[in-house]
Amino acid sequence: MNTETVRLNITIPIGLAQSLNRFAGPRRRSRFIAEALRRRIQEMEKESLEKKLEEGYRVAAAESIAISKEFEATDLEGWDEY
């Protein structure tokens, strides 16, 4: 984990700032915000990866179906008709 820091000046709604102070305390806001951002970024990265995987699975499934259809006649050769 990188311990280097940068100072930011942000603007948030007053109610959110009051909640932040209530839960984190005025001296621990930076740590609280950093952890909240870290968690949210991890969630977003996971969601992005899941979307990419889902799309990959869709493409692979479509390719598999197309390949199966190409060989369908060969697969059924020699089977008795019912």
N, C-alpha and C positions, 0 to 999 in steps of 0.2 A: 504494500500500500504506500502510495506517495504521501509524504508528510509535508510537502511544500504547500503553502497556502496562498490565496489571493483574496484581497479585500473587495467586496462588492457592495454597491449601494442599490438596494431593491425597494420597490414600493409594493405593499400588500394592503388589503382591506384592514381597517382597524379591528374588526371583530376577529379576524384571523390572527392578528398580532396579539390581541388579548388572550386568545386561546393558546398561542405559542408561549407567552409568558407564564400562563397558568400551568401548562404541562411541562415545559422545559425549564422555566425559571429564567430571569433576566440575564444571568451569567452563563447560561448553557445553550443559548439560542443557536449559536453557530453550529455547535455539534449536532443539535437536534435537526436543524435544517439540512446539514450535510448528510446525515443518516437518512432522512426522508427522501432527499434527492437521489441518493445512492440506490435505495430500494425501488423508487419509481423508474429509474433508468434501467435497472435490472429487469423489472417487469416489462418495460417497453422492448428491451432487447429480446427477451424470451418470446413475447408476442410476435415480433418480427421473424424470429427463427421459426416459430410454429407455422406462420403463414407461408414462409418459403418451403418448409417441409411439406405442407399440405399441397401446395402447387406442384412440387416435385412428384408427390405420390399420384396426383391426378394425371400428370403427363405420362408417368410410368404405366399407370393403369390403361390409359388410352393406347399407348404403344403396345402393351401386352395384348389387348383386345384385337388390335390391327394385325399383329403377328399371328395370333390364334386363327383369325378369319382366313389368313393366307394359306394356312396349313390344314384348314378344316376338312377339305376334300380328301387329303392324304390321310388324315387321322381316321377317317371313316372307311377307308378302303379295306375290303375284306370282311367287314362286319355284315352280318345277315340283316336284311331289311325286315322290319316287323310291321 
